[in-house]
Amino acid sequence: MAASYPWLTITPAVSADSKFTGETGSLPDVVARHGDWSGHDAYLAGPDRDGPGSCRSLTSAGMAQEQIHIEDFGWSEP
């Protein structure tokens, strides 16, 4: 995809794997480490328990709260 879209940067990442030599952590944390996101929007989907932490990571990277759009699928486990 990166070859077709020069503006696209692909960064392989995993949440936790001691043998992986690339980026590790939650997706929002990895994204936050890679640039100024103040001029961008984020669209997040998944369990509602992940939303608050994801928002904190992205706002700490410069993204305004109103630029973060969350879709909770309603299938979060307690």
Buried (B, 14 or more C-beta within 10 A) or exposed (E): EEEEEEEEEEEEBEEEEEEEEEBBBBBBBBBBEEEEBEEBEBEBEBEEEBBEEBBEBBBEBBBEEEBBEBEBEEEEEE
